[in-house]
Amino acid sequence: MLTLLVFSVIRVRKWKCVKETLAIVSFVYLLNFIKGYLKMNTNVHHVQENFFISLQDCINKEEKTKKNMH
């Protein structure tokens, strides 16, 4: 995983892409950590439902914004 990241960094040589890749990788690690943490919790389903509802709201708002721009 790390070697792949290093190779892509060398190949890309664009700071913006590097930052985005690092952000995505760290976000995935954070999600996995949260998932592991939630498994120990009893309110997993409740938390997940709230998360997905807010995520869906966010996506819907983005879609509406895009449609209004066109």
PDB file of N, CA, C and O in Angstrom, chain B, residues numbered from 101:
ATOM      1  N   MET B 101       0.836  -1.200   0.000  1.00  0.00           N
ATOM      2  CA  MET B 101       0.000   0.000   0.000  1.00  0.00           C
ATOM      3  C   MET B 101       0.872   1.252   0.000  1.00  0.00           C
ATOM      4  O   MET B 101       0.675   2.158  -0.810  1.00  0.00           O
ATOM      5  N   LEU B 102       1.833   1.293   0.912  1.00  0.00           N
ATOM      6  CA  LEU B 102       2.701   2.466   1.023  1.00  0.00           C
ATOM      7  C   LEU B 102       3.595   2.606  -0.200  1.00  0.00           C
ATOM      8  O   LEU B 102       3.793   3.713  -0.702  1.00  0.00           O
ATOM      9  N   THR B 103       4.144   1.474  -0.690  1.00  0.00           N
ATOM     10  CA  THR B 103       5.014   1.522  -1.875  1.00  0.00           C
ATOM     11  C   THR B 103       4.230   2.004  -3.089  1.00  0.00           C
ATOM     12  O   THR B 103       4.740   2.764  -3.912  1.00  0.00           O
ATOM     13  N   LEU B 104       2.979   1.549  -3.190  1.00  0.00           N
ATOM     14  CA  LEU B 104       2.115   1.981  -4.289  1.00  0.00           C
ATOM     15  C   LEU B 104       1.921   3.491  -4.233  1.00  0.00           C
ATOM     16  O   LEU B 104       1.963   4.172  -5.258  1.00  0.00           O
ATOM     17  N   LEU B 105       1.712   4.001  -3.033  1.00  0.00           N
ATOM     18  CA  LEU B 105       1.530   5.439  -2.842  1.00  0.00           C
ATOM     19  C   LEU B 105       2.784   6.194  -3.247  1.00  0.00           C
ATOM     20  O   LEU B 105       2.705   7.225  -3.916  1.00  0.00           O
ATOM     21  N   VAL B 106       3.934   5.688  -2.846  1.00  0.00           N
ATOM     22  CA  VAL B 106       5.217   6.331  -3.179  1.00  0.00           C
ATOM     23  C   VAL B 106       5.423   6.348  -4.690  1.00  0.00           C
ATOM     24  O   VAL B 106       5.815   7.367  -5.259  1.00  0.00           O
ATOM     25  N   PHE B 107       5.157   5.213  -5.337  1.00  0.00           N
ATOM     26  CA  PHE B 107       5.304   5.148  -6.791  1.00  0.00           C
ATOM     27  C   PHE B 107       4.386   6.151  -7.486  1.00  0.00           C
ATOM     28  O   PHE B 107       4.806   6.840  -8.416  1.00  0.00           O
ATOM     29  N   SER B 108       3.139   6.232  -7.039  1.00  0.00           N
ATOM     30  CA  SER B 108       2.210   7.178  -7.677  1.00  0.00           C
ATOM     31  C   SER B 108       2.648   8.613  -7.430  1.00  0.00           C
ATOM     32  O   SER B 108       2.466   9.477  -8.288  1.00  0.00           O
ATOM     33  N   VAL B 109       3.223   8.870  -6.267  1.00  0.00           N
ATOM     34  CA  VAL B 109       3.723  10.218  -5.965  1.00  0.00           C
ATOM     35  C   VAL B 109       4.856  10.569  -6.921  1.00  0.00           C
ATOM     36  O   VAL B 109       4.897  11.672  -7.467  1.00  0.00           O
ATOM     37  N   ILE B 110       5.781   9.622  -7.121  1.00  0.00           N
ATOM     38  CA  ILE B 110       6.920   9.846  -8.019  1.00  0.00           C
ATOM     39  C   ILE B 110       6.426  10.050  -9.448  1.00  0.00           C
ATOM     40  O   ILE B 110       6.916  10.920 -10.167  1.00  0.00           O
ATOM     41  N   ARG B 111       5.445   9.231  -9.850  1.00  0.00           N
ATOM     42  CA  ARG B 111       4.953   9.281 -11.216  1.00  0.00           C
ATOM     43  C   ARG B 111       4.159  10.571 -11.476  1.00  0.00           C
ATOM     44  O   ARG B 111       4.275  11.178 -12.541  1.00  0.00           O
ATOM     45  N   VAL B 112       3.368  10.969 -10.507  1.00  0.00           N
ATOM     46  CA  VAL B 112       2.480  12.116 -10.722  1.00  0.00           C
ATOM     47  C   VAL B 112       3.235  13.437 -10.662  1.00  0.00           C
ATOM     48  O   VAL B 112       3.124  14.268 -11.564  1.00  0.00           O
ATOM     49  N   ARG B 113       4.003  13.624  -9.592  1.00  0.00           N
ATOM     50  CA  ARG B 113       4.788  14.853  -9.396  1.00  0.00           C
ATOM     51  C   ARG B 113       3.926  16.112  -9.358  1.00  0.00           C
ATOM     52  O   ARG B 113       4.425  17.209  -9.609  1.00  0.00           O
ATOM     53  N   LYS B 114       2.654  15.966  -9.052  1.00  0.00           N
ATOM     54  CA  LYS B 114       1.784  17.137  -8.935  1.00  0.00           C
ATOM     55  C   LYS B 114       1.308  17.215  -7.487  1.00  0.00           C
ATOM     56  O   LYS B 114       0.686  16.284  -6.975  1.00  0.00           O
ATOM     57  N   TRP B 115       1.601  18.309  -6.853  1.00  0.00           N
ATOM     58  CA  TRP B 115       1.324  18.439  -5.419  1.00  0.00           C
ATOM     59  C   TRP B 115      -0.159  18.301  -5.120  1.00  0.00           C
ATOM     60  O   TRP B 115      -0.539  17.694  -4.119  1.00  0.00           O
ATOM     61  N   LYS B 116      -1.001  18.863  -5.988  1.00  0.00           N
ATOM     62  CA  LYS B 116      -2.443  18.800  -5.762  1.00  0.00           C
ATOM     63  C   LYS B 116      -2.920  17.347  -5.713  1.00  0.00           C
ATOM     64  O   LYS B 116      -3.665  16.951  -4.816  1.00  0.00           O
ATOM     65  N   CYS B 117      -2.474  16.568  -6.691  1.00  0.00           N
ATOM     66  CA  CYS B 117      -2.864  15.156  -6.750  1.00  0.00           C
ATOM     67  C   CYS B 117      -2.325  14.396  -5.536  1.00  0.00           C
ATOM     68  O   CYS B 117      -3.001  13.532  -4.978  1.00  0.00           O
ATOM     69  N   VAL B 118      -1.112  14.732  -5.144  1.00  0.00           N
ATOM     70  CA  VAL B 118      -0.509  14.076  -3.981  1.00  0.00           C
ATOM     71  C   VAL B 118      -1.350  14.356  -2.744  1.00  0.00           C
ATOM     72  O   VAL B 118      -1.648  13.455  -1.961  1.00  0.00           O
ATOM     73  N   LYS B 119      -1.729  15.627  -2.582  1.00  0.00           N
ATOM     74  CA  LYS B 119      -2.538  16.001  -1.420  1.00  0.00           C
ATOM     75  C   LYS B 119      -3.879  15.274  -1.441  1.00  0.00           C
ATOM     76  O   LYS B 119      -4.338  14.772  -0.415  1.00  0.00           O
ATOM     77  N   GLU B 120      -4.503  15.222  -2.620  1.00  0.00           N
ATOM     78  CA  GLU B 120      -5.792  14.544  -2.739  1.00  0.00           C
ATOM     79  C   GLU B 120      -5.662  13.065  -2.409  1.00  0.00           C
ATOM     80  O   GLU B 120      -6.493  12.506  -1.693  1.00  0.00           O
ATOM     81  N   THR B 121      -4.612  12.431  -2.937  1.00  0.00           N
ATOM     82  CA  THR B 121      -4.397  11.002  -2.678  1.00  0.00           C
ATOM     83  C   THR B 121      -4.199  10.758  -1.189  1.00  0.00           C
ATOM     84  O   THR B 121      -4.800   9.850  -0.616  1.00  0.00           O
ATOM     85  N   LEU B 122      -3.356  11.572  -0.569  1.00  0.00           N
ATOM     86  CA  LEU B 122      -3.114  11.426   0.868  1.00  0.00           C
ATOM     87  C   LEU B 122      -4.394  11.635   1.657  1.00  0.00           C
ATOM     88  O   LEU B 122      -4.653  10.930   2.632  1.00  0.00           O
ATOM     89  N   ALA B 123      -5.196  12.608   1.230  1.00  0.00           N
ATOM     90  CA  ALA B 123      -6.458  12.877   1.910  1.00  0.00           C
ATOM     91  C   ALA B 123      -7.390  11.672   1.809  1.00  0.00           C
ATOM     92  O   ALA B 123      -8.023  11.282   2.791  1.00  0.00           O
ATOM     93  N   ILE B 124      -7.468  11.083   0.606  1.00  0.00           N
ATOM     94  CA  ILE B 124      -8.329   9.918   0.391  1.00  0.00           C
ATOM     95  C   ILE B 124      -7.848   8.744   1.237  1.00  0.00           C
ATOM     96  O   ILE B 124      -8.646   8.089   1.909  1.00  0.00           O
ATOM     97  N   VAL B 125      -6.537   8.479   1.203  1.00  0.00           N
ATOM     98  CA  VAL B 125      -5.975   7.359   1.962  1.00  0.00           C
ATOM     99  C   VAL B 125      -6.225   7.531   3.455  1.00  0.00           C
ATOM    100  O   VAL B 125      -6.658   6.596   4.128  1.00  0.00           O
ATOM    101  N   SER B 126      -5.954   8.727   3.973  1.00  0.00           N
ATOM    102  CA  SER B 126      -6.151   8.952   5.404  1.00  0.00           C
ATOM    103  C   SER B 126      -7.634   8.900   5.758  1.00  0.00           C
ATOM    104  O   SER B 126      -7.996   8.470   6.853  1.00  0.00           O
ATOM    105  N   PHE B 127      -8.494   9.338   4.836  1.00  0.00           N
ATOM    106  CA  PHE B 127      -9.936   9.277   5.062  1.00  0.00           C
ATOM    107  C   PHE B 127     -10.393   7.824   5.168  1.00  0.00           C
ATOM    108  O   PHE B 127     -11.199   7.483   6.033  1.00  0.00           O
ATOM    109  N   VAL B 128      -9.873   6.970   4.281  1.00  0.00           N
ATOM    110  CA  VAL B 128     -10.216   5.545   4.308  1.00  0.00           C
ATOM    111  C   VAL B 128      -9.752   4.916   5.622  1.00  0.00           C
ATOM    112  O   VAL B 128     -10.486   4.151   6.247  1.00  0.00           O
ATOM    113  N   TYR B 129      -8.514   5.249   6.036  1.00  0.00           N
ATOM    114  CA  TYR B 129      -8.018   4.736   7.312  1.00  0.00           C
ATOM    115  C   TYR B 129      -8.894   5.192   8.465  1.00  0.00           C
ATOM    116  O   TYR B 129      -9.187   4.420   9.379  1.00  0.00           O
ATOM    117  N   LEU B 130      -9.315   6.465   8.417  1.00  0.00           N
ATOM    118  CA  LEU B 130     -10.168   7.015   9.461  1.00  0.00           C
ATOM    119  C   LEU B 130     -11.506   6.282   9.497  1.00  0.00           C
ATOM    120  O   LEU B 130     -12.009   5.953  10.571  1.00  0.00           O
ATOM    121  N   LEU B 131     -12.085   6.026   8.316  1.00  0.00           N
ATOM    122  CA  LEU B 131     -13.354   5.298   8.250  1.00  0.00           C
ATOM    123  C   LEU B 131     -13.218   3.906   8.843  1.00  0.00           C
ATOM    124  O   LEU B 131     -14.082   3.459   9.597  1.00  0.00           O
ATOM    125  N   ASN B 132     -12.120   3.214   8.499  1.00  0.00           N
ATOM    126  CA  ASN B 132     -11.889   1.879   9.047  1.00  0.00           C
ATOM    127  C   ASN B 132     -11.750   1.921  10.558  1.00  0.00           C
ATOM    128  O   ASN B 132     -12.256   1.044  11.258  1.00  0.00           O
ATOM    129  N   PHE B 133     -11.064   2.941  11.065  1.00  0.00           N
ATOM    130  CA  PHE B 133     -10.906   3.106  12.500  1.00  0.00           C
ATOM    131  C   PHE B 133     -12.259   3.326  13.170  1.00  0.00           C
ATOM    132  O   PHE B 133     -12.559   2.733  14.205  1.00  0.00           O
ATOM    133  N   ILE B 134     -13.077   4.201  12.552  1.00  0.00           N
ATOM    134  CA  ILE B 134     -14.409   4.483  13.098  1.00  0.00           C
ATOM    135  C   ILE B 134     -15.266   3.222  13.084  1.00  0.00           C
ATOM    136  O   ILE B 134     -15.977   2.936  14.047  1.00  0.00           O
ATOM    137  N   LYS B 135     -15.196   2.467  11.984  1.00  0.00           N
ATOM    138  CA  LYS B 135     -15.961   1.217  11.882  1.00  0.00           C
ATOM    139  C   LYS B 135     -15.574   0.262  13.008  1.00  0.00           C
ATOM    140  O   LYS B 135     -16.435  -0.327  13.661  1.00  0.00           O
ATOM    141  N   GLY B 136     -14.262   0.117  13.226  1.00  0.00           N
ATOM    142  CA  GLY B 136     -13.768  -0.739  14.293  1.00  0.00           C
ATOM    143  C   GLY B 136     -14.237  -0.265  15.650  1.00  0.00           C
ATOM    144  O   GLY B 136     -14.570  -1.074  16.516  1.00  0.00           O
ATOM    145  N   TYR B 137     -14.264   1.050  15.841  1.00  0.00           N
ATOM    146  CA  TYR B 137     -14.706   1.637  17.110  1.00  0.00           C
ATOM    147  C   TYR B 137     -16.197   1.402  17.316  1.00  0.00           C
ATOM    148  O   TYR B 137     -16.640   1.078  18.418  1.00  0.00           O
ATOM    149  N   LEU B 138     -16.969   1.571  16.232  1.00  0.00           N
ATOM    150  CA  LEU B 138     -18.423   1.428  16.325  1.00  0.00           C
ATOM    151  C   LEU B 138     -18.836  -0.011  16.617  1.00  0.00           C
ATOM    152  O   LEU B 138     -19.866  -0.254  17.245  1.00  0.00           O
ATOM    153  N   LYS B 139     -18.024  -0.964  16.158  1.00  0.00           N
ATOM    154  CA  LYS B 139     -18.346  -2.369  16.411  1.00  0.00           C
ATOM    155  C   LYS B 139     -18.385  -2.656  17.908  1.00  0.00           C
ATOM    156  O   LYS B 139     -19.128  -3.530  18.354  1.00  0.00           O
ATOM    157  N   MET B 140     -17.588  -1.924  18.683  1.00  0.00           N
ATOM    158  CA  MET B 140     -17.580  -2.098  20.129  1.00  0.00           C
ATOM    159  C   MET B 140     -18.793  -1.436  20.763  1.00  0.00           C
ATOM    160  O   MET B 140     -19.180  -1.777  21.880  1.00  0.00           O
ATOM    161  N   ASN B 141     -19.397  -0.481  20.044  1.00  0.00           N
ATOM    162  CA  ASN B 141     -20.560   0.237  20.553  1.00  0.00           C
ATOM    163  C   ASN B 141     -21.836  -0.552  20.299  1.00  0.00           C
ATOM    164  O   ASN B 141     -21.892  -1.378  19.389  1.00  0.00           O
ATOM    165  N   THR B 142     -22.866  -0.293  21.110  1.00  0.00           N
ATOM    166  CA  THR B 142     -24.133  -0.999  20.936  1.00  0.00           C
ATOM    167  C   THR B 142     -25.051  -0.253  19.964  1.00  0.00           C
ATOM    168  O   THR B 142     -25.926  -0.858  19.345  1.00  0.00           O
ATOM    169  N   ASN B 143     -24.853   1.041  19.834  1.00  0.00           N
ATOM    170  CA  ASN B 143     -25.716   1.857  18.972  1.00  0.00           C
ATOM    171  C   ASN B 143     -25.199   1.961  17.542  1.00  0.00           C
ATOM    172  O   ASN B 143     -25.353   2.996  16.894  1.00  0.00           O
ATOM    173  N   VAL B 144     -24.585   0.885  17.051  1.00  0.00           N
ATOM    174  CA  VAL B 144     -23.957   0.934  15.732  1.00  0.00           C
ATOM    175  C   VAL B 144     -24.976   1.293  14.656  1.00  0.00           C
ATOM    176  O   VAL B 144     -24.752   2.205  13.860  1.00  0.00           O
ATOM    177  N   HIS B 145     -26.085   0.581  14.634  1.00  0.00           N
ATOM    178  CA  HIS B 145     -27.081   0.796  13.582  1.00  0.00           C
ATOM    179  C   HIS B 145     -27.611   2.217  13.614  1.00  0.00           C
ATOM    180  O   HIS B 145     -27.783   2.856  12.576  1.00  0.00           O
ATOM    181  N   HIS B 146     -27.866   2.701  14.816  1.00  0.00           N
ATOM    182  CA  HIS B 146     -28.380   4.065  14.961  1.00  0.00           C
ATOM    183  C   HIS B 146     -27.389   5.077  14.407  1.00  0.00           C
ATOM    184  O   HIS B 146     -27.766   5.982  13.663  1.00  0.00           O
ATOM    185  N   VAL B 147     -26.130   4.923  14.770  1.00  0.00           N
ATOM    186  CA  VAL B 147     -25.077   5.839  14.298  1.00  0.00           C
ATOM    187  C   VAL B 147     -24.937   5.737  12.784  1.00  0.00           C
ATOM    188  O   VAL B 147     -24.851   6.754  12.095  1.00  0.00           O
ATOM    189  N   GLN B 148     -24.915   4.507  12.265  1.00  0.00           N
ATOM    190  CA  GLN B 148     -24.774   4.301  10.825  1.00  0.00           C
ATOM    191  C   GLN B 148     -25.944   4.921  10.075  1.00  0.00           C
ATOM    192  O   GLN B 148     -25.747   5.562   9.043  1.00  0.00           O
ATOM    193  N   GLU B 149     -27.157   4.739  10.581  1.00  0.00           N
ATOM    194  CA  GLU B 149     -28.327   5.326   9.924  1.00  0.00           C
ATOM    195  C   GLU B 149     -28.195   6.837   9.863  1.00  0.00           C
ATOM    196  O   GLU B 149     -28.415   7.443   8.815  1.00  0.00           O
ATOM    197  N   ASN B 150     -27.836   7.442  10.985  1.00  0.00           N
ATOM    198  CA  ASN B 150     -27.665   8.900  11.013  1.00  0.00           C
ATOM    199  C   ASN B 150     -26.588   9.340  10.038  1.00  0.00           C
ATOM    200  O   ASN B 150     -26.744  10.343   9.341  1.00  0.00           O
ATOM    201  N   PHE B 151     -25.496   8.589   9.989  1.00  0.00           N
ATOM    202  CA  PHE B 151     -24.395   8.924   9.091  1.00  0.00           C
ATOM    203  C   PHE B 151     -24.858   8.877   7.641  1.00  0.00           C
ATOM    204  O   PHE B 151     -24.602   9.800   6.868  1.00  0.00           O
ATOM    205  N   PHE B 152     -25.554   7.774   7.271  1.00  0.00           N
ATOM    206  CA  PHE B 152     -25.973   7.627   5.881  1.00  0.00           C
ATOM    207  C   PHE B 152     -27.049   8.644   5.509  1.00  0.00           C
ATOM    208  O   PHE B 152     -27.097   9.112   4.372  1.00  0.00           O
ATOM    209  N   ILE B 153     -27.903   8.983   6.457  1.00  0.00           N
ATOM    210  CA  ILE B 153     -28.932   9.995   6.194  1.00  0.00           C
ATOM    211  C   ILE B 153     -28.274  11.342   5.921  1.00  0.00           C
ATOM    212  O   ILE B 153     -28.638  12.033   4.970  1.00  0.00           O
ATOM    213  N   SER B 154     -27.304  11.716   6.757  1.00  0.00           N
ATOM    214  CA  SER B 154     -26.632  13.008   6.555  1.00  0.00           C
ATOM    215  C   SER B 154     -25.795  12.989   5.280  1.00  0.00           C
ATOM    216  O   SER B 154     -25.681  13.998   4.584  1.00  0.00           O
ATOM    217  N   LEU B 155     -25.205  11.817   4.980  1.00  0.00           N
ATOM    218  CA  LEU B 155     -24.430  11.684   3.743  1.00  0.00           C
ATOM    219  C   LEU B 155     -25.345  11.866   2.537  1.00  0.00           C
ATOM    220  O   LEU B 155     -24.996  12.562   1.584  1.00  0.00           O
ATOM    221  N   GLN B 156     -26.517  11.238   2.583  1.00  0.00           N
ATOM    222  CA  GLN B 156     -27.491  11.338   1.488  1.00  0.00           C
ATOM    223  C   GLN B 156     -27.969  12.777   1.337  1.00  0.00           C
ATOM    224  O   GLN B 156     -28.126  13.266   0.219  1.00  0.00           O
ATOM    225  N   ASP B 157     -28.198  13.451   2.450  1.00  0.00           N
ATOM    226  CA  ASP B 157     -28.602  14.863   2.416  1.00  0.00           C
ATOM    227  C   ASP B 157     -27.545  15.697   1.715  1.00  0.00           C
ATOM    228  O   ASP B 157     -27.852  16.549   0.882  1.00  0.00           O
ATOM    229  N   CYS B 158     -26.294  15.434   2.069  1.00  0.00           N
ATOM    230  CA  CYS B 158     -25.178  16.170   1.483  1.00  0.00           C
ATOM    231  C   CYS B 158     -25.129  15.948  -0.030  1.00  0.00           C
ATOM    232  O   CYS B 158     -24.961  16.897  -0.797  1.00  0.00           O
ATOM    233  N   ILE B 159     -25.277  14.690  -0.454  1.00  0.00           N
ATOM    234  CA  ILE B 159     -25.247  14.342  -1.876  1.00  0.00           C
ATOM    235  C   ILE B 159     -26.410  15.036  -2.601  1.00  0.00           C
ATOM    236  O   ILE B 159     -26.232  15.589  -3.687  1.00  0.00           O
ATOM    237  N   ASN B 160     -27.591  14.999  -1.992  1.00  0.00           N
ATOM    238  CA  ASN B 160     -28.759  15.634  -2.596  1.00  0.00           C
ATOM    239  C   ASN B 160     -28.549  17.129  -2.769  1.00  0.00           C
ATOM    240  O   ASN B 160     -28.910  17.694  -3.802  1.00  0.00           O
ATOM    241  N   LYS B 161     -27.963  17.778  -1.755  1.00  0.00           N
ATOM    242  CA  LYS B 161     -27.691  19.216  -1.842  1.00  0.00           C
ATOM    243  C   LYS B 161     -26.713  19.506  -2.969  1.00  0.00           C
ATOM    244  O   LYS B 161     -26.884  20.468  -3.718  1.00  0.00           O
ATOM    245  N   GLU B 162     -25.678  18.661  -3.086  1.00  0.00           N
ATOM    246  CA  GLU B 162     -24.695  18.840  -4.159  1.00  0.00           C
ATOM    247  C   GLU B 162     -25.363  18.725  -5.526  1.00  0.00           C
ATOM    248  O   GLU B 162     -25.100  19.524  -6.424  1.00  0.00           O
ATOM    249  N   GLU B 163     -26.225  17.730  -5.674  1.00  0.00           N
ATOM    250  CA  GLU B 163     -26.923  17.515  -6.944  1.00  0.00           C
ATOM    251  C   GLU B 163     -27.791  18.719  -7.289  1.00  0.00           C
ATOM    252  O   GLU B 163     -27.795  19.176  -8.432  1.00  0.00           O
ATOM    253  N   LYS B 164     -28.529  19.235  -6.302  1.00  0.00           N
ATOM    254  CA  LYS B 164     -29.394  20.394  -6.529  1.00  0.00           C
ATOM    255  C   LYS B 164     -28.566  21.599  -6.942  1.00  0.00           C
ATOM    256  O   LYS B 164     -28.947  22.347  -7.843  1.00  0.00           O
ATOM    257  N   THR B 165     -27.422  21.785  -6.273  1.00  0.00           N
ATOM    258  CA  THR B 165     -26.541  22.915  -6.592  1.00  0.00           C
ATOM    259  C   THR B 165     -26.049  22.812  -8.027  1.00  0.00           C
ATOM    260  O   THR B 165     -26.025  23.807  -8.752  1.00  0.00           O
ATOM    261  N   LYS B 166     -25.652  21.595  -8.444  1.00  0.00           N
ATOM    262  CA  LYS B 166     -25.176  21.384  -9.812  1.00  0.00           C
ATOM    263  C   LYS B 166     -26.275  21.682 -10.822  1.00  0.00           C
ATOM    264  O   LYS B 166     -26.023  22.322 -11.844  1.00  0.00           O
ATOM    265  N   LYS B 167     -27.510  21.217 -10.541  1.00  0.00           N
ATOM    266  CA  LYS B 167     -28.634  21.432 -11.451  1.00  0.00           C
ATOM    267  C   LYS B 167     -28.955  22.909 -11.572  1.00  0.00           C
ATOM    268  O   LYS B 167     -29.263  23.387 -12.664  1.00  0.00           O
ATOM    269  N   ASN B 168     -28.889  23.638 -10.468  1.00  0.00           N
ATOM    270  CA  ASN B 168     -29.189  25.071 -10.485  1.00  0.00           C
ATOM    271  C   ASN B 168     -28.147  25.849 -11.285  1.00  0.00           C
ATOM    272  O   ASN B 168     -28.462  26.877 -11.884  1.00  0.00           O
ATOM    273  N   MET B 169     -26.910  25.360 -11.295  1.00  0.00           N
ATOM    274  CA  MET B 169     -25.846  26.048 -12.029  1.00  0.00           C
ATOM    275  C   MET B 169     -26.046  25.930 -13.533  1.00  0.00           C
ATOM    276  O   MET B 169     -25.713  26.855 -14.274  1.00  0.00           O
ATOM    277  N   HIS B 170     -26.586  24.800 -13.995  1.00  0.00           N
ATOM    278  CA  HIS B 170     -26.732  24.588 -15.445  1.00  0.00           C
ATOM    279  C   HIS B 170     -27.944  25.293 -16.022  1.00  0.00           C
ATOM    280  O   HIS B 170     -28.195  25.207 -17.224  1.00  0.00           O
TER     281      HIS B 170
END
